[in-house]
Amino acid sequence: MSGAKTDKVTGVDTTGHAWDGIEELNTPLPRWWLWTFYATILWGLVYVTLYPAWPLLNGATEGLLGYSTRGEVAAEIAAVEAQNAGQLAALEAVDLKTLADNPELAGFAVNAGRSVFLNNCSQCHGSGAAGAKGYPNLLDNDWLWGGKITQIAATVRHGIRNQEDPDARFSQMPAFGEFLSAEDIATLVAHVQGMANGARANDGPGAELYADNCAGCHSGSGKGIRALGAPNLVDAIWLYGSDTATLTETISKARFGVMPAWLPRLGEADVRAVAAYVHQLGGGE
């Protein structure tokens, strides 16, 4: 090569490259390193031939072995389902009212229900089930449709105010802003706030407005009617808030929270399992 010469100190030829008086030795790579490098190339070729590797428009090459991580996971899931098949069948058949009488099955239901809850319910109700604005707290004892395990299961199974299940829990609060004046709504807001603070429902300037417009669903005492999904107005638990601005919006425009029907997505065993889990969190009746 042009400019190459033998280095006097090492006796190795140079490459002919020099910079600031420093010359590059033409030292060959060690044989062991070259063979290792060639082996990795061979290993890579074997791997992409045997296993899925090269991306295509609608997938990837399958490889000669037909291995699939998805298939491996599916097989593991199938094995677990087969292992739990007996308990799942028992959970589907048991009367939920007597589930607590079978500690082993109840423990299985609660553990399974926790996984179902975290995967499907925590997005709205929170990972700890404490809820958020517009999403009920499942840890207290304030239940719009009832907190018995059978009632919880029915709510999960059919959902609330959805269009997909004819048996969904359903209630409709009118938007009172369409026929009550702003002054009347302000009077109602003050009256409801007073009830929550201990005032009687039939006392005060808003008593007549409450009796004419609200008592039919929330009852004359303000404690609500569960069969109608009407909230208790005399406790300290508020789904959307009890401040003046929020209550004004609630009465004026109404609320219409929707919960999907989970039975088609989960199956009866999972519905019962998550009902058992929610029921034992502390708020179940």
C-alpha positions in Angstrom: 0.0 0.0 0.0 1.1 3.5 -0.6 3.3 5.0 2.1 3.4 1.7 4.1 6.6 0.7 5.8 7.9 -1.5 8.6 7.9 0.0 12.1 11.4 -0.3 13.6 10.2 -0.9 17.2 7.6 -3.6 16.6 8.6 -4.9 13.3 5.0 -4.6 12.1 4.1 -3.0 8.8 2.2 0.3 9.0 -1.0 1.1 7.1 0.5 4.2 5.5 -1.8 6.4 7.6 -0.1 9.1 9.7 -1.3 12.0 11.7 0.9 14.5 13.6 3.9 12.1 13.3 1.9 9.1 14.7 1.6 6.1 12.3 -1.0 3.4 12.4 0.2 -0.2 12.7 -1.4 -2.8 10.4 -2.0 -5.3 13.2 -4.3 -8.1 12.2 -7.3 -9.0 14.5 -6.8 -12.1 16.7 -8.0 -15.3 15.1 -10.2 -16.1 18.1 -12.0 -12.7 17.8 -12.6 -13.2 14.1 -14.0 -16.7 14.6 -16.3 -15.4 17.4 -17.5 -12.7 15.0 -18.2 -15.2 12.3 -20.0 -17.5 14.8 -22.3 -14.6 15.8 -23.2 -14.1 12.2 -23.9 -17.8 11.7 -26.0 -17.8 14.9 -28.0 -14.8 13.7 -28.8 -16.5 10.4 -29.9 -19.7 12.2 -32.0 -17.7 14.6 -33.9 -15.7 12.0 -34.5 -19.0 10.1 -35.9 -20.9 13.1 -37.8 -18.1 14.9 -40.1 -15.3 14.0 -37.9 -12.4 12.9 -38.4 -10.4 9.8 -41.4 -7.9 9.8 -43.8 -8.2 6.9 -46.8 -6.0 5.9 -49.3 -8.1 7.9 -47.1 -9.8 10.4 -43.7 -11.4 10.5 -41.9 -14.5 9.2 -43.0 -17.4 11.4 -39.8 -19.4 11.5 -39.3 -23.1 10.9 -40.1 -24.0 14.5 -43.4 -22.1 14.5 -42.7 -20.6 17.9 -44.9 -17.8 19.2 -44.7 -15.9 22.5 -48.5 -15.2 22.1 -49.0 -19.0 21.8 -46.9 -19.6 24.9 -48.9 -17.1 26.9 -52.2 -18.5 25.6 -51.1 -22.0 26.6 -50.2 -20.8 30.1 -53.6 -19.1 30.4 -55.4 -22.2 29.2 -53.5 -24.3 31.8 -54.6 -21.9 34.6 -58.2 -21.9 33.4 -58.2 -25.7 33.4 -56.8 -25.7 36.9 -59.5 -23.3 38.1 -62.3 -24.8 36.1 -63.8 -26.6 39.0 -63.9 -23.6 41.3 -65.2 -21.3 38.5 -68.1 -23.8 37.9 -68.8 -23.9 41.6 -68.8 -20.1 41.8 -71.3 -19.9 38.9 -73.6 -22.4 40.6 -73.4 -21.1 44.2 -76.1 -18.9 45.7 -74.2 -15.7 46.4 -76.2 -15.2 49.6 -74.5 -18.3 51.0 -71.0 -17.8 49.5 -69.6 -16.7 52.9 -70.5 -20.2 54.2 -67.9 -21.7 52.0 -64.6 -20.1 53.0 -62.5 -21.8 50.4 -64.7 -20.8 47.5 -65.2 -17.3 49.0 -61.4 -16.8 49.2 -61.0 -17.9 45.6 -63.8 -15.5 44.5 -62.2 -12.6 46.3 -58.8 -13.2 44.9 -60.1 -13.7 41.4 -62.4 -10.7 41.8 -59.4 -8.5 42.7 -57.8 -9.2 39.3 -61.0 -8.6 37.5 -61.5 -5.3 39.3 -58.0 -4.1 38.6 -58.2 -5.0 34.9 -61.7 -3.7 34.3 -63.1 -1.4 37.1 -60.1 0.5 38.5 -60.0 2.9 35.5 -63.2 4.5 36.8 -63.4 3.6 40.5 -59.7 3.8 41.2 -57.2 1.0 42.1 -58.3 1.3 45.7 -62.0 1.5 44.8 -62.3 5.0 46.4 -63.9 6.4 43.3 -63.6 9.9 41.9 -65.9 12.8 41.0 -68.8 11.1 39.1 -67.6 7.6 39.9 -68.9 6.1 43.1 -66.7 5.3 46.1 -67.1 1.5 46.7 -65.6 1.6 50.2 -68.4 3.5 51.9 -71.9 2.3 52.7 -73.7 4.6 50.3 -75.2 2.5 47.5 -77.5 3.9 44.8 -78.8 0.5 43.9 -78.0 -1.5 47.0 -74.9 -2.9 48.5 -75.8 -6.5 49.1 -73.6 -9.0 47.2 -76.5 -10.0 45.0 -77.4 -6.3 44.2 -73.7 -5.6 43.4 -73.6 -8.6 41.1 -76.8 -7.4 39.3 -75.3 -3.9 38.9 -72.1 -5.3 37.5 -73.9 -7.8 35.3 -76.3 -5.4 33.6 -74.6 -2.0 34.1 -76.3 1.4 34.6 -78.1 3.5 31.9 -76.5 1.8 29.0 -78.1 1.0 25.7 -76.7 -2.5 25.3 -78.6 -4.4 28.1 -82.4 -4.2 28.5 -82.0 -5.0 32.2 -79.6 -2.2 32.9 -80.3 -0.2 36.0 -82.0 2.9 34.8 -83.1 6.2 36.3 -83.5 9.7 34.8 -83.2 13.0 36.6 -84.9 15.9 34.8 -83.0 19.0 33.8 -84.9 21.4 36.1 -83.3 24.3 34.4 -85.7 23.8 31.5 -88.7 24.7 33.6 -87.6 26.2 36.9 -86.3 29.8 37.2 -82.7 30.5 38.2 -84.2 31.9 41.5 -86.1 28.7 42.2 -83.0 26.6 41.5 -80.9 28.8 43.8 -83.5 28.3 46.5 -83.5 24.5 45.9 -79.7 24.4 46.1 -79.7 26.2 49.5 -82.5 23.9 50.7 -80.6 20.8 49.7 -77.4 22.0 51.3 -79.4 22.8 54.5 -80.8 19.2 54.5 -77.3 17.8 54.3 -76.3 19.9 57.3 -79.2 18.6 59.4 -82.2 20.8 58.4 -85.5 19.1 57.9 -86.7 18.6 54.4 -90.1 20.2 55.0 -88.8 23.4 56.7 -87.6 26.6 55.1 -88.3 28.6 51.9 -87.3 25.7 49.6 -89.6 23.1 51.2 -92.4 23.5 48.8 -90.1 23.4 45.8 -88.4 20.3 47.1 -91.8 18.6 47.8 -93.1 19.4 44.3 -89.9 18.5 42.3 -87.6 16.3 44.3 -89.4 14.3 47.0 -90.9 11.9 44.4 -87.4 10.3 43.9 -85.3 11.4 46.8 -88.2 10.8 49.3 -89.8 13.3 51.7 -87.0 12.9 54.1 -84.3 13.2 51.5 -82.8 9.8 52.2 -83.3 8.7 48.6 -85.0 5.7 47.1 -82.7 2.8 46.1 -85.2 1.2 43.8 -85.0 4.4 41.7 -81.3 4.9 42.0 -82.0 8.2 43.7 -79.1 9.4 46.0 -79.4 10.1 49.7 -79.3 13.9 50.1 -78.9 14.1 53.9 -75.6 12.4 54.3 -72.1 13.8 53.6 -71.5 11.7 50.5 -71.8 13.4 47.2 -71.0 11.9 43.8 -70.4 15.1 42.0 -70.0 17.6 44.9 -72.1 19.6 47.3 -70.8 23.1 46.7 -73.2 25.7 45.3 -71.8 25.8 41.7 -71.9 22.0 41.4 -75.3 21.6 42.9 -76.6 24.4 40.6 -75.3 22.5 37.6 -76.7 19.2 38.8 -80.2 20.5 39.4 -80.2 22.7 36.2 -78.7 20.1 33.8 -79.1 16.8 35.6 -76.6 13.9 35.6 -76.6 10.8 33.5 -73.7 8.5 34.5 -73.3 5.4 32.4 -71.8 2.0 33.4 -71.4 -0.7 30.8 -72.9 -4.2 31.2 -70.0 -6.4 32.1 -71.6 -9.9 31.7 -71.0 -10.2 28.0 -67.3 -9.2 28.5 -66.5 -11.0 31.7 -68.7 -14.1 32.0 -70.9 -15.0 35.0 -68.1 -16.4 37.1 -66.0 -13.2 36.8 -69.1 -11.0 37.5 -69.7 -13.0 40.7 -66.0 -12.9 41.6 -65.8 -9.1 41.3 -69.0 -8.7 43.2 -67.6 -10.7 46.0 -64.4 -8.7 46.0 -66.2 -5.3 46.0 -68.6 -6.5 48.7 -65.8 -7.4 51.2 -64.0 -4.1 50.7 -65.9 -2.6 53.7 -68.9 -0.9 52.1 -70.9 -4.0 51.2 -74.0 -4.6 53.2 
